[in-house]
């Protein structure tokens, strides 16, 4: 049976237009800054206007600005706690009710504060009343202008948003246009894949469905998607589970959109995606902060190691050149984060470029030189991979990358093998410091290593990386 009633991928072109001032990453911050400036301006204007009308003088402008700054700080903190700076919240037309309520609470707090500190001489009741009226009169137009600017940028496609691959059934996809996704969920669709309709009571994935999901996974990697949106009927749980399992190959959050029959969700982890609701059924293995922390650790460690080990690297390079013919460093293709292929660097340990069909090496390989055997035993042959770490292709600690052919073979034989690609591959890893001895070609031994790699992916921390490095060093010295 061939493909039935669905396109391979309805790709949406995204123009490379200049980015708008606002993005979904900075819209909340810019709005908070505007709120602060508006509130301070309202405080100064109210104080100066009152003193000019009542006393014929400007008054203490510094005191007016100080009161405005404190009020602005309280307003921003309260507004942020109520979610008023979320990018999608800035688009809502009902903002004014929340702004007025927040302003009233902050104003009452400031009046009590001024009364307790007895600073009424500098900021009188007349100025306070004027400030209370002028504040929302300036805040509301400013917020309206920001909302209009954001909506206009969305309509013209000039705002940065998360890139998404859409996967689902036709009856659900028809209700989710690209414009709807952008306005409702702050997401830009870069690919859409329609699943064939399930036939009869058999809810298993057909070959056509598997082909569509595989194409969606490839597109998510090629188009560098940030999230996968799943649009299937919630009542068809068996099929949903199979689709979700297939998408586990991606190190991306998978969000299940509400179907046409669902209007409320209870007892589920909610994903904040604007005025609508959705359920996050798969999270990214590392949060953005964790990714930045791990990257900082990698760059710091790799940069320091290259400087400290420079004499050793020079000696090894000279020894390789003097003892055998060929390049000092050889390059091999490996699969890394999100299944992307990259070129890994290693000191040459053989007399010629060799390797079995599966791409794994053997301790008694007859082509390994005497020096090469020593480099492999001590792990020194892996040191050029510090350059891969600085380049962002690898991490210091992570699942060891395998040759492309070997990777394909193990993906077919070991369940969840692809989940190893949810983080960057490492120079050393949890499996290498914990796995028992055994031939790398044996499937049972590889399954054990994969289990250890997946445990590392699920339990990552900086302390775990440090533990792996310490144990790797101890293992080399013992061996």
Phi, psi and omega per residue, in radians:
X1 nan 2.298 -3.097
X2 -1.619 -2.901 3.114
X3 -1.173 2.402 -3.087
X4 -2.198 2.012 2.922
X5 1.086 0.598 3.065
X6 -2.666 2.586 3.108
X7 -1.420 2.792 3.094
X8 -1.099 -0.844 3.087
X9 -2.997 2.001 3.116
X10 -1.431 1.526 -3.078
X11 -1.315 2.437 3.110
X12 -1.844 2.191 3.119
X13 -1.256 2.403 3.099
X14 -2.048 2.010 -3.079
X15 -1.281 2.534 3.111
X16 -1.525 1.126 3.128
X17 -1.521 2.761 3.117
X18 -1.024 2.460 -3.095
X19 -1.286 2.516 3.084
X20 -1.227 2.785 3.073
X21 -0.955 -0.714 -3.137
X22 -1.578 2.462 2.920
X23 -2.275 2.953 3.115
X24 -1.235 -0.164 3.070
X25 -1.549 -0.527 -3.052
X26 -2.052 -0.006 -3.087
X27 -1.029 -0.765 -3.135
X28 -1.119 -0.726 -3.140
X29 -1.144 -0.774 3.124
X30 -1.094 -0.725 3.141
X31 -1.128 -0.693 3.112
X32 -1.097 -0.706 3.107
X33 -1.126 -0.744 3.105
X34 -1.073 -0.751 3.106
X35 -1.016 -0.767 3.137
X36 -1.070 -0.817 -3.138
X37 -1.102 -0.703 -3.141
X38 -1.132 -0.773 -3.104
X39 -1.176 -0.732 3.092
X40 -1.108 -0.731 3.100
X41 -1.080 -0.754 3.124
X42 -1.087 -0.689 3.141
X43 -1.141 -0.786 -3.139
X44 -1.156 -0.771 -3.136
X45 -1.104 -0.761 -3.132
X46 -1.121 -0.781 -3.136
X47 -1.131 -0.813 -3.124
X48 -1.141 -0.762 -3.125
X49 -1.079 -0.761 -3.133
X50 -1.124 -0.797 -3.111
X51 -1.187 -0.585 3.079
X52 -1.163 -0.746 -3.117
X53 -1.270 -0.683 -3.042
X54 -1.576 -0.632 -3.007
X55 -2.119 -0.136 3.140
X56 1.242 0.458 3.135
X57 -2.502 2.844 -3.091
X58 -1.316 -0.508 -3.084
X59 1.467 -3.021 -3.090
X60 -1.509 1.638 -3.077
X61 -1.113 -0.625 3.135
X62 -1.096 -0.675 3.118
X63 -1.173 -0.690 3.107
X64 -1.085 -0.759 3.133
X65 -1.144 -0.628 3.117
X66 -1.132 -0.774 3.098
X67 -1.101 -0.722 3.125
X68 -1.115 -0.677 3.140
X69 -1.135 -0.771 3.107
X70 -1.119 -0.724 3.113
X71 -1.118 -0.727 3.136
X72 -1.088 -0.724 3.134
X73 -1.091 -0.789 3.113
X74 -1.104 -0.730 -3.115
X75 -1.104 -0.806 -3.111
X76 -1.118 -0.750 3.138
X77 -1.100 -0.769 3.129
X78 -1.172 -0.756 -3.133
X79 -1.107 -0.710 3.128
X80 -1.134 -0.707 3.132
X81 -1.120 -0.426 3.127
X82 -1.689 0.163 3.074
X83 1.291 0.386 -3.060
X84 -1.404 -0.113 3.122
X85 -1.892 0.132 3.020
X86 -1.140 2.417 -3.067
X87 -0.918 -0.767 -3.116
X88 -1.218 -0.516 3.114
X89 -1.153 -0.507 -3.127
X90 -1.210 -0.270 -3.140
X91 -1.563 -0.248 -3.020
X92 -1.238 2.482 -3.138
X93 -1.383 -0.250 -3.110
X94 -1.632 0.388 -3.117
X95 -1.082 -0.597 -2.979
X96 -1.039 -0.603 -3.141
X97 -1.127 -0.761 -3.130
X98 -1.243 -0.621 3.122
X99 -1.141 -0.803 -3.139
X100 -1.099 -0.752 3.136
X101 -1.111 -0.757 3.130
X102 -1.147 -0.717 3.122
X103 -1.109 -0.742 3.130
X104 -1.062 -0.758 3.138
X105 -1.129 -0.742 -3.130
X106 -1.186 -0.697 -3.131
X107 -1.112 -0.738 3.095
X108 -1.083 -0.701 3.121
X109 -1.127 -0.698 -3.136
X110 -1.226 -0.651 3.089
X111 -1.082 -0.773 3.097
X112 -1.099 -0.666 3.134
X113 -1.129 -0.789 3.133
X114 -1.139 -0.656 3.138
X115 -1.153 -0.766 -3.111
X116 -1.156 -0.602 -3.139
X117 -1.524 -0.103 3.093
X118 0.963 0.903 3.105
X119 -1.917 0.463 -3.120
X120 -1.095 -0.433 -3.139
X121 -1.123 -0.604 3.141
X122 -1.484 -0.539 -3.118
X123 -2.333 1.594 -2.979
X124 -1.328 3.061 -3.131
X125 -1.104 -0.673 3.121
X126 -1.084 -0.735 3.109
X127 -1.170 -0.635 3.127
X128 -1.135 -0.772 3.119
X129 -1.098 -0.773 3.112
X130 -1.067 -0.698 3.107
X131 -1.117 -0.732 -3.137
X132 -1.101 -0.584 -3.135
X133 -1.455 -0.740 -3.059
X134 -1.231 -0.559 -3.103
X135 -0.936 -1.088 3.138
X136 -1.142 -0.480 3.114
X137 -1.142 -0.459 3.074
X138 -1.650 -0.620 -3.116
X139 -1.117 -0.792 -3.054
X140 -1.111 -0.813 3.076
X141 -1.111 -0.620 3.123
X142 -1.123 -0.782 3.108
X143 -1.132 -0.676 3.109
X144 -1.095 -0.693 3.116
X145 -1.144 -0.707 3.119
X146 -1.124 -0.776 3.131
X147 -1.074 -0.732 3.131
X148 -1.133 -0.690 3.137
X149 -1.138 -0.729 3.118
X150 -1.132 -0.790 -3.137
X151 -1.113 -0.677 3.105
X152 -1.140 -0.700 3.119
X153 -1.143 -0.674 3.093
X154 -1.098 -0.778 -3.101
X155 -1.106 -0.569 -3.111
X156 -1.618 -0.011 -3.141
X157 1.196 0.523 -3.074
X158 -1.931 0.554 3.114
X159 -2.307 2.400 -3.132
X160 -1.269 2.265 3.117
X161 -2.432 2.849 3.105
X162 -1.112 2.422 -3.139
X163 -1.564 2.359 -3.039
X164 -2.327 2.533 2.945
X165 -1.772 2.295 -3.093
X166 -1.821 2.208 3.115
X167 -2.263 2.274 3.134
X168 3.117 -3.033 3.138
X169 -1.606 2.699 -3.014
X170 -0.998 -0.779 -3.071
X171 -1.124 -0.454 3.090
X172 -1.525 -0.691 -3.138
X173 -1.123 -0.579 -3.122
X174 -1.075 -0.410 -3.137
X175 -1.653 0.095 -3.098
X176 -2.226 1.540 3.107
X177 -1.402 2.846 3.123
X178 -1.081 -0.655 3.117
X179 -1.152 -0.701 3.121
X180 -1.084 -0.745 3.136
X181 -1.113 -0.679 -3.112
X182 -1.211 -0.729 -3.101
X183 -1.350 -0.681 -3.018
X184 -1.498 -0.705 -3.009
X185 -2.016 0.064 -3.131
X186 1.021 0.735 -3.074
X187 -2.301 2.377 3.105
X188 -1.799 2.093 -3.114
X189 -1.350 2.218 3.116
X190 -2.013 -0.022 3.100
X191 -2.976 2.487 -3.119
X192 -2.327 2.269 -3.080
X193 -2.259 2.147 -3.071
X194 -1.745 2.201 3.110
X195 -1.401 2.473 3.064
X196 -1.106 2.622 3.138
X197 -1.226 2.352 3.134
X198 -1.190 2.442 -3.117
X199 -1.852 2.340 3.076
X200 1.100 -2.576 -3.119
X201 -1.624 -0.069 3.127
X202 -1.386 1.921 -3.095
X203 -1.706 0.104 -3.120
X204 -1.215 2.817 3.139
X205 -1.398 2.178 3.083
X206 -1.376 2.985 3.100
X207 -1.049 -0.616 3.111
X208 -1.119 -0.763 -3.141
X209 -1.127 -0.722 3.119
X210 -1.085 -0.722 3.128
X211 -1.099 -0.707 3.121
X212 -1.120 -0.787 -3.124
X213 -1.151 -0.681 3.094
X214 -1.120 -0.679 3.098
X215 -1.147 -0.647 3.106
X216 -1.135 -0.726 3.105
X217 -1.089 -0.774 3.119
X218 -1.090 -0.726 -3.127
X219 -1.168 -0.666 3.115
X220 -1.073 -0.643 3.124
X221 -1.303 -0.776 -3.093
X222 -1.156 -0.757 -3.085
X223 -1.558 0.084 3.105
X224 0.927 0.934 3.125
X225 -1.185 2.646 3.117
X226 -1.721 -0.356 -3.059
X227 -2.756 2.698 3.041
X228 -1.991 2.225 3.102
X229 -1.764 2.257 -3.091
X230 -1.945 2.091 -3.113
X231 -2.077 1.504 3.103
X232 -2.319 2.857 3.126
X233 -1.223 2.312 -3.106
X234 -1.214 -0.386 -3.120
X235 -1.341 -0.325 -3.119
X236 -1.638 1.192 -2.989
X237 -1.142 -0.688 -3.103
X238 -1.051 -0.799 -3.126
X239 -1.210 -0.669 3.108
X240 -1.041 -0.738 3.138
X241 -1.091 -0.708 3.138
X242 -1.167 -0.711 3.112
X243 -1.135 -0.785 -3.138
X244 -1.077 -0.708 3.132
X245 -1.092 -0.675 -3.138
X246 -1.168 -0.564 -3.106
X247 -1.419 -0.064 3.120
X248 -1.159 -0.243 3.102
X249 -1.145 -0.327 -3.114
X250 -1.642 2.391 3.070
X251 -1.503 0.797 -3.055
X252 -2.151 2.660 3.004
X253 -1.153 2.425 3.061
X254 -1.987 2.152 -3.059
X255 -2.009 2.178 3.110
X256 -1.564 2.036 3.135
X257 -1.387 2.583 3.100
X258 -1.125 2.359 3.125
X259 -1.406 -3.124 -3.021
X260 -1.207 -0.277 -3.124
X261 -1.741 -0.080 -3.060
X262 -1.817 2.291 3.103
X263 -2.230 -0.214 3.084
X264 -2.566 2.589 -3.114
X265 -2.266 2.323 3.134
X266 -2.116 2.578 3.022
X267 0.978 0.731 3.080
X268 -2.337 2.621 3.054
X269 -1.200 2.147 -3.057
X270 -1.601 2.491 3.030
X271 -1.800 2.173 3.138
X272 -1.275 1.812 -3.064
X273 -2.348 0.658 3.058
X274 1.748 -2.745 -3.075
X275 -1.230 -0.258 3.077
X276 -1.688 3.044 -3.135
X277 -2.126 2.706 3.111
X278 -2.697 2.838 -3.105
X279 -2.008 2.200 3.086
X280 -1.469 1.920 -3.067
X281 -1.688 -0.198 3.047
X282 -2.617 2.208 3.117
X283 -1.721 2.769 3.031
X284 -1.136 2.556 -3.074
X285 -1.041 -0.606 3.112
X286 -2.213 2.390 3.091
X287 -1.229 2.820 -3.127
X288 -0.940 -0.727 3.129
X289 -1.132 -0.703 3.114
X290 -1.130 -0.665 3.092
X291 -1.085 -0.764 3.134
X292 -1.150 -0.680 3.137
X293 -1.138 -0.763 3.121
X294 -1.146 -0.682 3.122
X295 -1.138 -0.728 3.099
X296 -1.067 -0.747 3.100
X297 -1.065 -0.776 -3.112
X298 -1.093 -0.849 -3.096
X299 -1.119 -0.762 -3.139
X300 -1.099 -0.810 -3.106
X301 -1.170 -0.841 -3.076
X302 -1.128 -0.756 3.132
X303 -1.096 -0.780 3.123
X304 -1.132 -0.745 -3.118
X305 -1.113 -0.709 -3.140
X306 -1.114 -0.656 3.125
X307 -1.203 -0.828 -3.076
X308 -1.221 -0.565 -3.079
X309 -1.658 0.110 -3.110
X310 -0.947 -0.770 3.101
X311 -1.070 -0.746 3.125
X312 -1.100 -0.745 3.138
X313 -1.086 -0.667 3.128
X314 -1.176 -0.728 3.138
X315 -1.127 -0.787 3.139
X316 -1.105 -0.726 3.138
X317 -1.064 -0.762 3.133
X318 -1.152 -0.691 -3.132
X319 -1.125 -0.718 3.120
X320 -1.110 -0.742 -3.100
X321 -1.158 -0.619 -3.072
X322 -1.431 -0.445 -3.030
X323 -1.708 -0.268 -3.140
X324 -2.757 2.749 -3.124
X325 -1.506 2.554 3.110
X326 2.205 3.106 -3.118
X327 -1.221 2.742 3.104
X328 -1.293 -0.751 -3.122
X329 -2.008 2.331 3.064
X330 -1.899 2.802 -3.052
X331 -2.219 2.363 3.126
X332 -2.311 2.630 3.108
X333 -1.582 2.339 -3.122
X334 -2.330 2.825 3.034
X335 -1.668 2.351 -3.112
X336 -2.139 -2.503 -3.101
X337 -0.978 2.291 3.107
X338 1.063 0.448 3.091
X339 1.298 0.175 -3.131
X340 -1.336 2.430 3.125
X341 -1.473 2.394 3.092
X342 -2.498 2.943 -3.107
X343 -1.776 2.111 -3.111
X344 -1.732 2.547 -3.102
X345 -1.846 2.384 3.092
X346 -2.556 2.620 2.982
X347 -1.136 2.413 -3.141
X348 -1.193 2.274 -3.127
X349 -2.096 -0.010 -3.118
X350 -2.100 2.897 3.126
X351 -1.376 -0.283 3.106
X352 -2.724 2.837 3.102
X353 -1.216 1.954 -3.123
X354 -2.249 -3.077 3.105
X355 2.611 2.454 -3.140
X356 -1.282 3.134 -3.136
X357 -1.093 -0.607 -3.127
X358 -1.433 -0.258 3.054
X359 1.516 0.142 3.117
X360 -1.781 2.678 -3.084
X361 -1.682 2.809 3.141
X362 -2.147 2.483 -3.087
X363 -1.008 -0.607 -3.073
X364 -1.745 0.446 3.116
X365 -0.982 2.113 -3.077
X366 -1.141 -0.302 -3.118
X367 -1.487 -0.145 -3.124
X368 -1.278 2.282 3.113
X369 -1.332 2.902 3.111
X370 -1.076 -0.769 3.085
X371 -1.143 -0.698 -3.141
X372 -1.061 -0.673 3.116
X373 -1.087 -0.706 3.105
X374 -1.148 -0.745 -3.131
X375 -1.105 -0.686 3.119
X376 -1.198 -0.725 -3.100
X377 -1.124 -0.601 -3.109
X378 -1.631 -0.166 -3.117
X379 1.396 0.096 -3.124
X380 -1.160 -0.480 -3.137
X381 -1.108 -0.302 -3.115
X382 -1.535 -0.180 -3.017
X383 -1.029 -0.622 3.082
X384 -1.020 -0.261 3.117
X385 -1.227 -0.184 2.997
X386 -1.033 -0.524 3.068
X387 -1.169 -0.693 3.057
X388 -1.064 -0.632 3.126
X389 -1.141 -0.815 3.116
X390 -1.094 -0.577 3.126
X391 -1.339 -0.110 3.099
X392 1.491 0.079 -3.138
X393 -1.470 -0.453 -3.112
X394 -2.321 2.956 3.024
X395 -2.065 2.836 3.090
X396 -1.122 -0.746 -3.140
X397 -2.124 2.317 3.125
X398 2.985 3.087 3.088
X399 -1.051 2.349 3.138
X400 -1.152 2.357 3.141
X401 -1.343 2.537 3.102
X402 -1.944 2.804 3.061
X403 -1.044 2.658 -3.053
X404 -0.999 -0.795 -3.131
X405 -1.114 -0.737 3.114
X406 -1.141 -0.656 3.128
X407 -1.091 -0.768 3.123
X408 -1.097 -0.726 -3.126
X409 -1.099 -0.822 -3.104
X410 -1.214 -0.546 3.095
X411 -1.077 -0.594 3.131
X412 -1.356 -0.500 -3.000
X413 -1.719 -0.381 -3.039
X414 -2.135 2.153 3.127
X415 -1.132 2.507 3.100
X416 1.113 0.228 3.140
X417 -1.035 -0.659 -3.081
X418 -1.103 -0.351 -3.137
X419 -1.177 -0.264 3.041
X420 -1.075 -0.456 -3.102
X421 -1.450 0.187 3.108
X422 -1.324 -0.250 3.030
X423 -2.292 2.918 3.126
X424 -1.192 2.542 3.069
X425 -1.181 2.763 -3.063
X426 -2.126 2.854 3.034
X427 -1.179 -0.676 2.995
X428 -2.352 2.940 -3.078
X429 -2.683 3.017 -3.140
X430 -1.048 -0.683 -3.142
X431 -1.127 -0.622 -3.096
X432 -1.236 -0.557 -3.115
X433 -1.593 -0.195 -3.098
X434 -1.989 -0.485 -3.002
X435 -1.152 2.498 3.061
X436 -1.273 2.856 3.139
X437 -1.179 2.594 -3.128
X438 2.960 2.758 -3.127
X439 -1.217 2.232 -3.080
X440 -1.075 -0.347 -3.123
X441 -1.440 -0.205 -3.107
X442 -1.371 2.228 -3.045
X443 -1.097 -0.723 -3.122
X444 -1.074 -0.699 3.109
X445 -1.167 -0.679 3.122
X446 -1.171 -0.617 3.083
X447 -1.074 -0.695 3.100
X448 -1.091 -0.740 3.124
X449 -1.137 -0.713 3.126
X450 -1.098 -0.729 3.100
X451 -1.031 -0.739 3.119
X452 -1.168 -0.677 3.093
X453 -1.087 -0.751 -3.129
X454 -1.188 -0.591 3.059
X455 -1.097 -0.722 3.118
X456 -1.087 -0.776 -3.136
X457 -1.029 -0.685 -3.081
X458 -1.409 -0.311 -3.022
X459 -2.170 0.433 -3.054
X460 -1.058 2.500 2.944
X461 -2.769 2.853 3.096
X462 -1.082 -0.679 -3.141
X463 -1.125 -0.611 3.099
X464 -1.171 -0.698 3.079
X465 -1.072 -0.743 3.117
X466 -1.112 -0.702 3.114
X467 -1.089 -0.740 3.135
X468 -1.086 -0.760 -3.135
X469 -1.100 -0.750 3.131
X470 -1.110 -0.790 -3.121
X471 -1.179 -0.582 3.101
X472 -1.157 -0.740 3.114
X473 -1.121 -0.743 3.119
X474 -1.125 -0.648 3.141
X475 -1.155 -0.680 3.127
X476 -1.140 -0.756 -3.114
X477 -1.180 -0.586 3.121
X478 -1.248 -0.691 -3.103
X479 -1.304 nan nan
